[in-house]
Amino acid sequence: MKLIKRYSSLFLLFGIASFILSCKKGGDTEKTVVAKTVLVYMEANNDLRYDALNSVNRMEKGATGINGTLLVYLKTSSAKSYLLKIKPDADLNRLVSDTVKVYDNTAASDPQTIKQVTQYMQTEFPAQSYGLILWSHATSWAPPVSKVKVQSFGEDSGKQMDVIDLKNALPDNLEFIIFDACSMGGVEICYEFKDKAKYIIASPAETLSESFPYQNITSLLFGGNESLAAVAKAYYDYYNAYTDDRRSATMSLIKTSELPTLANEMKTLFSQKKPGDQLVRNTVQRLDYTKGFPVPNYDFGDFLNQNFAAGSLAAINTQLGKTIVYKAATPNFIGVPISQFSGLTTYIPYTGDGNLAYYKKLQWYSASGLSGLFGM
């Protein structure tokens, strides 16, 4: 989920239809291979629809001189969804981008839809490299609950997408994935998507509905991989500059090729434990701040410090430094102090855990050696 904090103007005087109608039907007829194509997949058929339109306007404002193609799949109602090709425009009161495709009766939270859209992106807008931004509500890896499937990413008329299904729907040739959504900076999420993209940018805690400052980062999305740290830093700087409760941000840049080694170091540590050993969890720093959030997110570094001898952590701390390229957190999140922040969160299972059956399906569970404590 995104924390909805509407402090700034959100264009509430403008109807959604007026934004969509301002888009001009068009699109390139020749398939020129550009340096980079970036797709922003926006599931906003929910309470974030105005925030989504604001984000698209900010993309237009920041799109001057980009070296590539910026596409936005936008769904803000149950009737239709649109694929937009972003055009530069400084006027935040309108959308001018071209509508290159209209989708009828598609469910944004259906994995087949995102698979269809990403395949269309790479076929119709070929590039030397590709990036993907996933924009919506999210609840980390949250499992099904009872007979009602409460899944982890997106929200379209109340329907959400299971994180494993989302992973399976994506292409495996992405330069980066940015989660513009809450609580996707967990080690489980990053490990699940490690074979899909070289880098992941995500927030270990929730995100405010104001989203990324696209007016500041759009051009950076089309730089080299070295510019991704600047994207993450721009997010942190934007929120850290506030002086009220909007000064609430956590952000990390993860190099996915380093995650298998991190998992191996974790497996070495878990080998010191015996099956059935209980892990310390109650005193570990929590980084979930929404009441009723479906799964607790614990700071990964604080988890290590409270569950293993300090002398055994040198190797994994070194590897953590290689895995996390950039990290930053404000002193507080919506008024609650952040005393420990390592740049990743983790879940801490326990005997009798109702989430354990689903958690075992995640790749991190076996790769990290947790299976030695709780079984396959």
VEXDREN-2710 file (C-alpha; in Angstrom, 1 decimal):
% VEXDREN-2710
k/r/px/py/pz
1/MET/0.0/0.0/0.0
2/LYS/1.0/3.6/-0.3
3/LEU/0.4/5.9/2.6
4/ILE/-2.0/8.5/1.3
5/LYS/-0.8/11.9/2.6
6/ARG/-2.5/14.6/0.5
7/TYR/-0.6/17.8/1.6
8/SER/0.1/19.2/-1.8
9/SER/-2.3/20.0/-4.7
10/LEU/-3.6/16.8/-6.3
11/PHE/-5.6/18.3/-9.1
12/LEU/-8.9/17.5/-7.4
13/LEU/-10.6/20.1/-9.6
14/PHE/-9.8/18.1/-12.7
15/GLY/-11.8/15.0/-13.7
16/ILE/-9.9/11.9/-14.9
17/ALA/-11.7/12.1/-18.2
18/SER/-10.3/15.5/-19.0
19/PHE/-6.8/14.2/-18.6
20/ILE/-7.3/11.2/-20.8
21/LEU/-9.1/13.2/-23.5
22/SER/-6.1/15.6/-23.6
23/CYS/-3.9/12.8/-24.9
24/LYS/-3.5/12.7/-28.7
25/LYS/-3.7/9.4/-30.4
26/GLY/-0.5/8.7/-32.2
27/GLY/2.8/6.7/-32.0
28/ASP/5.7/6.0/-34.2
29/THR/5.2/4.0/-37.3
30/GLU/8.9/3.0/-37.6
31/LYS/10.5/0.8/-35.0
32/THR/13.7/2.6/-34.4
33/VAL/16.0/1.0/-31.8
34/VAL/16.6/3.6/-29.1
35/ALA/19.2/3.5/-26.2
36/LYS/16.6/2.7/-23.5
37/THR/12.9/2.2/-23.2
38/VAL/11.3/2.6/-19.7
39/LEU/7.8/1.4/-18.9
40/VAL/5.9/2.7/-15.9
41/TYR/3.1/0.3/-15.0
42/MET/0.5/2.2/-13.0
43/GLU/-2.3/0.3/-11.3
44/ALA/-4.4/3.2/-10.2
45/ASN/-8.0/2.0/-10.4
46/ASN/-8.2/2.7/-6.7
47/ASP/-7.8/5.6/-4.3
48/LEU/-4.5/6.6/-5.9
49/ARG/-5.9/7.6/-9.3
50/TYR/-5.3/11.4/-8.8
51/ASP/-1.8/10.7/-7.5
52/ALA/-1.1/8.7/-10.6
53/LEU/-2.2/11.5/-12.9
54/ASN/0.0/13.9/-10.9
55/SER/3.0/11.5/-11.4
56/VAL/2.4/11.4/-15.2
57/ASN/2.3/15.2/-15.3
58/ARG/5.6/15.3/-13.5
59/MET/7.1/12.8/-15.9
60/GLU/6.1/15.1/-18.7
61/LYS/7.8/18.0/-16.9
62/GLY/11.0/16.0/-16.5
63/ALA/11.1/14.4/-19.9
64/THR/12.9/17.1/-21.8
65/GLY/16.0/15.7/-23.6
66/ILE/15.6/12.1/-22.5
67/ASN/17.7/9.6/-24.5
68/GLY/15.0/7.0/-25.2
69/THR/11.3/6.2/-24.9
70/LEU/9.2/6.6/-21.7
71/LEU/5.9/4.7/-21.7
72/VAL/3.2/4.6/-19.1
73/TYR/0.5/2.0/-18.9
74/LEU/-2.2/3.8/-17.0
75/LYS/-5.4/2.4/-15.5
76/THR/-7.6/4.7/-13.4
77/SER/-11.0/3.2/-14.0
78/SER/-12.7/-0.1/-14.7
79/ALA/-13.6/0.8/-18.3
80/LYS/-10.3/1.2/-20.2
81/SER/-6.6/1.5/-19.7
82/TYR/-4.1/3.4/-21.9
83/LEU/-0.5/3.0/-23.0
84/LEU/1.0/6.5/-23.2
85/LYS/4.2/7.7/-24.9
86/ILE/5.4/10.5/-22.7
87/LYS/6.0/13.9/-24.3
88/PRO/7.7/16.8/-22.6
89/ASP/5.4/19.5/-21.2
90/ALA/5.9/21.9/-18.4
91/ASP/2.2/22.6/-17.7
92/LEU/1.1/20.5/-14.7
93/ASN/-2.6/21.2/-15.5
94/ARG/-2.8/18.9/-18.5
95/LEU/-1.5/15.7/-20.1
96/VAL/-0.2/16.0/-23.7
97/SER/1.4/12.6/-24.1
98/ASP/0.3/10.4/-27.0
99/THR/-2.0/7.5/-26.5
100/VAL/-0.4/4.7/-28.5
101/LYS/-2.7/1.8/-27.4
102/VAL/-6.1/1.5/-25.7
103/TYR/-6.9/-1.6/-23.7
104/ASP/-10.6/-2.7/-23.1
105/ASN/-11.7/-4.6/-20.1
106/THR/-8.2/-5.6/-18.9
107/ALA/-7.4/-6.3/-15.3
108/ALA/-4.2/-4.4/-14.3
109/SER/-3.7/-6.9/-11.5
110/ASP/-3.8/-9.9/-13.8
111/PRO/-0.3/-11.2/-14.4
112/GLN/-1.2/-11.8/-18.1
113/THR/-1.9/-8.1/-18.5
114/ILE/1.5/-7.0/-17.3
115/LYS/3.1/-9.8/-19.4
116/GLN/1.1/-8.5/-22.5
117/VAL/2.1/-4.9/-21.9
118/THR/5.8/-5.6/-21.3
119/GLN/6.0/-7.8/-24.4
120/TYR/4.3/-5.0/-26.4
121/MET/6.8/-2.6/-25.1
122/GLN/9.8/-4.6/-26.2
123/THR/8.3/-5.5/-29.6
124/GLU/6.9/-2.1/-30.6
125/PHE/9.5/0.1/-28.8
126/PRO/12.8/-1.8/-29.1
127/ALA/15.8/-0.6/-27.2
128/GLN/19.3/-1.5/-26.3
129/SER/18.1/-1.8/-22.6
130/TYR/14.9/-1.7/-20.7
131/GLY/13.7/-0.4/-17.3
132/LEU/10.4/-1.0/-15.5
133/ILE/8.7/1.0/-12.8
134/LEU/5.9/-0.7/-10.9
135/TRP/3.5/1.9/-9.4
136/SER/0.6/1.1/-7.2
137/HIS/-0.3/-0.2/-3.7
138/ALA/1.8/-3.0/-2.4
139/THR/2.1/-5.2/0.8
140/SER/5.5/-6.8/0.4
141/TRP/5.2/-10.5/-0.1
142/ALA/2.0/-10.9/1.9
143/PRO/0.5/-14.4/1.5
144/PRO/-3.1/-15.6/0.9
145/VAL/-5.2/-15.3/4.0
146/SER/-7.9/-17.9/4.7
147/LYS/-10.0/-18.4/1.6
148/VAL/-9.5/-14.9/0.3
149/LYS/-6.4/-14.3/-1.7
150/VAL/-4.7/-11.2/-0.3
151/GLN/-1.8/-10.7/-2.6
152/SER/1.2/-8.5/-2.6
153/PHE/1.3/-6.0/-5.5
154/GLY/-1.1/-3.6/-7.1
155/GLU/-4.8/-3.0/-6.7
156/ASP/-7.4/-3.0/-9.5
157/SER/-11.0/-2.8/-8.2
158/GLY/-9.8/-4.6/-5.0
159/LYS/-7.9/-7.4/-6.9
160/GLN/-4.2/-7.7/-6.2
161/MET/-1.4/-9.7/-7.7
162/ASP/0.7/-12.4/-6.0
163/VAL/4.3/-11.5/-6.0
164/ILE/5.4/-14.8/-7.4
165/ASP/2.9/-14.5/-10.3
166/LEU/4.2/-11.0/-10.9
167/LYS/7.8/-12.2/-11.0
168/ASN/6.9/-15.0/-13.5
169/ALA/5.1/-12.5/-15.8
170/LEU/8.1/-10.2/-16.2
171/PRO/10.8/-10.4/-18.9
172/ASP/14.3/-11.3/-17.7
173/ASN/16.3/-8.7/-19.6
174/LEU/15.6/-5.6/-17.5
175/GLU/18.3/-3.2/-16.4
176/PHE/16.3/-2.1/-13.4
177/ILE/13.0/-2.5/-11.6
178/ILE/11.8/0.4/-9.5
179/PHE/9.0/-0.3/-7.0
180/ASP/7.1/2.9/-6.6
181/ALA/5.0/1.1/-4.0
182/CYS/5.2/0.4/-0.3
183/SER/7.5/-2.1/1.5
184/MET/9.1/-3.8/-1.5
185/GLY/12.6/-3.3/-0.2
186/GLY/12.7/-6.6/1.6
187/VAL/15.4/-9.2/1.0
188/GLU/12.7/-11.7/0.0
189/ILE/11.3/-9.5/-2.7
190/CYS/14.8/-8.5/-4.0
191/TYR/15.8/-12.2/-4.1
192/GLU/12.6/-13.2/-5.9
193/PHE/13.3/-10.7/-8.7
194/LYS/17.1/-11.1/-8.9
195/ASP/17.0/-12.8/-12.2
196/LYS/14.7/-10.2/-13.8
197/ALA/16.8/-7.1/-13.4
198/LYS/20.4/-6.1/-12.7
199/TYR/19.3/-3.5/-10.1
200/ILE/16.3/-2.9/-7.9
201/ILE/15.2/0.4/-6.3
202/ALA/12.7/0.1/-3.5
203/SER/11.6/1.4/-0.2
204/PRO/12.0/-1.0/2.8
205/ALA/9.2/0.9/4.6
206/GLU/6.0/2.4/3.1
207/THR/6.0/5.1/0.5
208/LEU/3.8/8.3/0.5
209/SER/1.3/8.6/-2.2
210/GLU/3.1/11.6/-3.6
211/SER/5.4/9.0/-5.1
212/PHE/8.9/9.6/-6.7
213/PRO/9.7/13.1/-7.7
214/TYR/9.4/12.3/-11.4
215/GLN/10.1/15.9/-12.4
216/ASN/13.6/15.4/-10.9
217/ILE/14.4/11.8/-11.9
218/THR/12.9/11.2/-15.3
219/SER/16.1/12.2/-17.2
220/LEU/18.1/10.1/-14.7
221/LEU/16.2/7.0/-15.7
222/PHE/17.8/7.2/-19.1
223/GLY/21.4/7.4/-17.9
224/GLY/23.7/4.5/-17.3
225/ASN/23.5/2.2/-14.3
226/GLU/25.6/4.7/-12.3
227/SER/22.7/7.2/-12.5
228/LEU/20.4/4.8/-10.5
229/ALA/22.0/5.8/-7.2
230/ALA/21.1/9.4/-8.1
231/VAL/17.5/8.3/-8.7
232/ALA/17.4/6.7/-5.2
233/LYS/19.1/9.7/-3.7
234/ALA/16.7/12.1/-5.4
235/TYR/13.8/10.3/-3.7
236/TYR/15.4/10.6/-0.3
237/ASP/16.4/14.2/-0.8
238/TYR/12.9/15.2/-1.9
239/TYR/11.2/13.9/1.2
240/ASN/14.0/14.7/3.6
241/ALA/13.6/18.4/2.7
242/TYR/10.1/18.5/4.2
243/THR/9.7/19.8/7.8
244/ASP/6.4/18.1/8.7
245/ASP/5.3/14.4/8.7
246/ARG/6.1/14.2/5.0
247/ARG/9.8/13.9/6.0
248/SER/9.3/10.2/5.9
249/ALA/11.4/8.1/3.5
250/THR/13.5/4.9/3.2
251/MET/15.2/4.1/0.0
252/SER/17.7/1.5/-1.3
253/LEU/19.4/0.5/-4.5
254/ILE/20.2/-3.2/-4.7
255/LYS/22.7/-4.9/-7.0
256/THR/20.9/-8.2/-7.7
257/SER/24.0/-10.2/-8.8
258/GLU/25.3/-9.9/-5.2
259/LEU/22.2/-11.5/-3.7
260/PRO/23.2/-15.1/-4.1
261/THR/26.4/-14.5/-2.1
262/LEU/24.4/-12.8/0.6
263/ALA/22.1/-15.8/0.7
264/ASN/25.1/-18.1/1.1
265/GLU/26.5/-16.0/4.0
266/MET/23.1/-16.2/5.6
267/LYS/23.0/-20.0/5.2
268/THR/26.4/-20.1/7.0
269/LEU/24.9/-18.2/9.9
270/PHE/21.7/-20.3/10.0
271/SER/23.9/-23.5/10.1
272/GLN/24.9/-22.4/13.6
273/LYS/21.2/-22.8/14.7
274/LYS/19.4/-26.1/15.4
275/PRO/16.0/-27.1/14.0
276/GLY/13.3/-25.6/16.2
277/ASP/15.5/-22.7/17.5
278/GLN/13.4/-19.6/17.9
279/LEU/14.7/-16.4/16.4
280/VAL/14.6/-13.1/18.3
281/ARG/11.9/-10.9/16.7
282/ASN/10.1/-8.8/19.3
283/THR/12.9/-6.3/19.9
284/VAL/14.1/-6.0/16.3
285/GLN/13.5/-2.7/14.6
286/ARG/10.2/-2.8/12.6
287/LEU/9.9/-0.8/9.4
288/ASP/6.2/-1.3/8.7
289/TYR/4.2/1.7/9.9
290/THR/0.7/1.1/8.6
291/LYS/-1.9/-0.2/11.1
292/GLY/-2.8/-3.8/10.1
293/PHE/0.0/-4.2/7.6
294/PRO/-0.3/-7.9/6.7
295/VAL/3.3/-9.0/7.4
296/PRO/5.8/-7.4/9.7
297/ASN/9.0/-6.1/8.1
298/TYR/12.1/-6.2/10.3
299/ASP/15.4/-4.4/9.6
300/PHE/17.8/-7.0/8.2
301/GLY/20.9/-5.6/9.9
302/ASP/19.2/-5.4/13.3
303/PHE/17.9/-8.9/12.9
304/LEU/21.5/-10.1/12.3
305/ASN/22.8/-8.2/15.4
306/GLN/20.1/-9.6/17.7
307/ASN/20.3/-13.2/16.5
308/PHE/24.0/-14.0/16.0
309/ALA/27.2/-13.3/17.8
310/ALA/28.9/-10.1/16.7
311/GLY/32.1/-12.0/15.9
312/SER/30.3/-14.1/13.2
313/LEU/28.9/-11.2/11.2
314/ALA/32.0/-9.8/9.5
315/ALA/31.5/-11.7/6.2
316/ILE/27.8/-11.0/5.9
317/ASN/28.2/-7.4/6.7
318/THR/30.9/-7.0/4.1
319/GLN/28.6/-8.7/1.6
320/LEU/25.7/-6.5/2.6
321/GLY/27.8/-3.5/1.7
322/LYS/28.4/-5.0/-1.8
323/THR/24.7/-5.8/-2.2
324/ILE/23.3/-2.4/-1.2
325/VAL/24.7/0.2/-3.5
326/TYR/22.8/3.1/-1.9
327/LYS/20.6/3.4/1.2
328/ALA/19.1/6.3/3.2
329/ALA/16.4/6.9/5.7
330/THR/14.9/9.9/7.4
331/PRO/15.2/10.1/11.2
332/ASN/11.5/9.3/11.6
333/PHE/8.6/7.9/9.6
334/ILE/5.3/9.6/10.1
335/GLY/6.6/10.6/13.6
336/VAL/8.0/7.2/14.6
337/PRO/11.7/7.0/15.1
338/ILE/13.9/4.9/12.8
339/SER/16.7/3.9/15.1
340/GLN/18.1/1.0/12.9
341/PHE/18.3/1.0/9.1
342/SER/20.5/-1.4/7.1
343/GLY/18.8/-0.8/3.7
344/LEU/16.9/-4.1/3.6
345/THR/14.1/-5.7/5.6
346/THR/13.4/-9.3/6.3
347/TYR/10.6/-11.4/7.7
348/ILE/11.3/-13.5/10.8
349/PRO/9.3/-16.7/10.9
350/TYR/8.6/-18.7/14.1
351/THR/7.2/-22.1/15.0
352/GLY/3.5/-22.2/14.4
353/ASP/3.6/-19.2/12.1
354/GLY/0.5/-19.1/9.9
355/ASN/2.5/-17.3/7.1
356/LEU/5.2/-20.1/7.0
357/ALA/3.5/-22.3/4.4
358/TYR/3.5/-19.4/1.9
359/TYR/6.8/-18.1/3.0
360/LYS/8.4/-21.4/2.1
361/LYS/7.4/-20.8/-1.6
362/LEU/9.8/-17.8/-1.8
363/GLN/13.2/-18.5/-3.1
364/TRP/14.9/-16.7/-0.2
365/TYR/13.6/-19.3/2.2
366/SER/15.6/-22.2/0.9
367/ALA/18.6/-20.1/-0.5
368/SER/19.2/-18.5/2.9
369/GLY/19.1/-21.7/4.9
370/LEU/15.9/-21.0/6.8
371/SER/14.8/-24.5/5.7
372/GLY/17.3/-25.9/8.2
373/LEU/15.3/-24.4/11.1
374/PHE/11.7/-24.9/9.9
375/GLY/11.9/-27.7/7.3
376/MET/11.2/-27.7/3.6
END
